[in-house]
Amino acid sequence: MVTIRNDTAVRISKWLDEEVENYISERKMKVEFPSKRNFVDKAVMQFLEEKGVNLTK
């Protein structure tokens, strides 16, 4: 079985990358956000939903 990923690489500033890493490195946050990518995806989705963007397909 072949899995196709339609990911797009996005650059973030070094300081933001470090702040995200510091935030999710706490044990309780690591369970909810296992990776920086996961954290950023959820944050962007939440922001878009708050702005009224319909993210359902």
URJO-V119495 format. One record per residue. SS is DSSP state (2 for helix, 1 for strand, 0 for the rest). PSI is psi in whole degrees, -180 to 180 (* if undefined). Layout:
ss,psi
SS,PSI
SS,PSI
This chain:
ss,psi
0,135
0,130
0,127
0,126
0,128
0,48
0,150
0,127
0,135
0,135
0,140
0,158
0,155
2,-42
2,-38
2,-41
2,-44
2,-40
2,-41
2,-45
2,-44
2,-41
2,-46
2,-5
0,-16
0,143
2,-46
2,-31
2,-30
2,-29
2,-44
2,-36
0,88
0,-14
0,161
2,-39
2,-44
2,-44
2,-48
2,-43
2,-48
2,-39
2,-43
2,-42
2,-43
2,-43
2,-47
2,-41
2,-40
2,-28
0,1
0,12
0,130
0,112
0,1
0,146
0,*
